[in-house]
Amino acid sequence: MKCTIIGGGIQAVSTGILLEYVGHDTTLLSDVFAYLDGANMRSVASNYAAASVYPVDIESEYSDDELIHYAESTFEPFYKTAGVPVRKQTRFHLSEEAYDDVIPTRMAAHDISRYNHYLPSRGGESVRDGYICKEYFVEMPEYMPLLFQTYTRLGGTLKRRRVASDEISALAGTVFNCSGYGSRTLFEDDSMRAIKGHLLMIPSDDVSPFPFSYNYTSADHDSSVYMYSRRDAVLFGGSHLMGAITDGEWTGDSPISPMCIDDETFPARVYNVNADIMSSHITVNKKSLTATHGYRPYREAGLRLQMDTNGVIHNYGHGGAGVSLSWWSALQAVGHIDTINTSVLSSVATAIGKTAQHQQTSINQL
Ligand SMILES: Cc1cc2nc3c(=O)[nH]c(=O)nc-3n(C[C@H](O)[C@H](O)[C@H](O)COP(=O)(O)OP(=O)(O)OC[C@H]3O[C@@H](n4cnc5c(N)ncnc54)[C@H](O)[C@@H]3O)c2cc1C
């Protein structure tokens, strides 16, 4: 069956791979493709995901534990397949104050009270509560180009084009909408919001990143900060500023206690708390890092995985969970036209691993 997929981010390419894999004839239509058109294109949220396989900033009919289960179980085959840049690492979820939160049902999650090894903390402060678990982590700068290569290797076509609302009915075959925040104008979805998230990046060319990441809430702040160690950079983040983009301009919440680096204004805790924790591991100063921001495509009315009355299949509104839920969402979307289940993901992972192998062989032959 002919299918047109609107979008060039993680949802579009994952949905495209799945459709190609089960035998459809597909085209991805997008004005911008994540990473292929440069990593700093703000209209593509997928360029900014760190990315941990853990859903945050998402509204949906499912419980947090259900979403965690969907995310982890669908990423497992990709972690297990050689060549696919998905790793498993230790994740600390820590607080300097005691809290009553229930530990989510994440991989091997357990309370820190039973843990006698290193815990990331600020100098002179101690961690009082939290948990440790295992977490899948996706190396996005390698993963996204690999997905596009796999998609085209399976027979898919990429076309650079902006789609207007009045063109949708004329698109070829079954239409899948994976346009993220673009759905606000394309499908007049006023419930779309853009949650601004900053990234402070310390470049690294270390092929073996730190084997841990963390979320950390200090006693003097209500909100947490995070650190991820990717192959290309150590990333500090933790801002979630609610807003909306109109005519290309974002307006929304301002950070309390702001700091400015590279013309980016973000909550100062993102730098201060992370610098305090990580300075025992790496050199951290304001000159050693670059700052940027992206927008999480959050849908107030809830994640949309649905066929509308015109037959368009929607797959958007993932907020800060788009990478985590990409394979699960693609399965739901493709499930509208095919009988498909999670068992297909092992073969899809093998196809991606083969693309990586093919790439490596071509590099070795140079
Ligand atoms: C700082 C930050 C950190 C994050 N960290 C994580 C994380 O650790 N884990 C995680 O799971 N998620 C994370 N996210 C969230 C994740 O990035 C998003 O949920 C995900 O990328 C959304 O993917 P998408 O494909 O729906 O949207 P996008 O990646 O935004 O793709 C939408 C595509 O549609 C195209 N498009 C839009 N309108 C049109 C149109 N009219 N015509 C043609 N093309 C159009 C755009 O050009 C774009 O290519 C993070 C986000 C940010 C900002």
The ligand as a Gaussian input file, in Angstrom:
#p B3LYP/6-31G(d) Opt

LIG

0 1
 C       16.079000      19.405000      25.490000
 C       15.275000      18.191000      25.137000
 C       15.636000      16.954000      25.670000
 C       14.875000      15.810000      25.370000
 N       15.264000      14.615000      25.897000
 C       14.531000      13.503000      25.620000
 C       14.915000      12.247000      26.163000
 O       15.918000      12.137000      26.869000
 N       14.134000      11.166000      25.863000
 C       13.022000      11.259000      25.073000
 O       12.344000      10.253000      24.848000
 N       12.641000      12.442000      24.550000
 C       13.364000      13.559000      24.807000
 N       12.986000      14.768000      24.269000
 C       11.715000      14.842000      23.523000
 C       11.872000      14.425000      22.066000
 O       12.885000      15.198000      21.477000
 C       10.547000      14.623000      21.324000
 O        9.477000      14.031000      22.032000
 C       10.592000      13.954000      19.950000
 O       11.753000      14.351000      19.279000
 C        9.361000      14.293000      19.130000
 O        9.538000      13.675000      17.879000
 P        8.559000      13.982000      16.663000
 O        9.045000      13.185000      15.530000
 O        7.150000      13.852000      17.112000
 O        8.739000      15.554000      16.395000
 P        9.936000      16.333000      15.685000
 O       11.241000      15.719000      15.943000
 O        9.764000      17.773000      16.050000
 O        9.617000      16.149000      14.156000
 C        8.551000      16.814000      13.524000
 C        8.893000      16.884000      12.057000
 O        7.785000      17.366000      11.308000
 C        8.246000      18.323000      10.362000
 N        7.109000      19.187000      10.023000
 C        6.339000      19.904000      10.880000
 N        5.381000      20.566000      10.182000
 C        5.556000      20.231000       8.879000
 C        4.875000      20.578000       7.677000
 N        3.838000      21.419000       7.672000
 N        5.329000      20.065000       6.498000
 C        6.410000      19.223000       6.479000
 N        7.077000      18.867000       7.582000
 C        6.648000      19.358000       8.772000
 C        9.380000      19.035000      11.093000
 O       10.271000      19.678000      10.191000
 C       10.050000      17.832000      11.762000
 O       10.935000      17.208000      10.860000
 C       13.743000      15.918000      24.518000
 C       13.424000      17.157000      23.951000
 C       14.165000      18.279000      24.247000
 C       13.795000      19.588000      23.620000

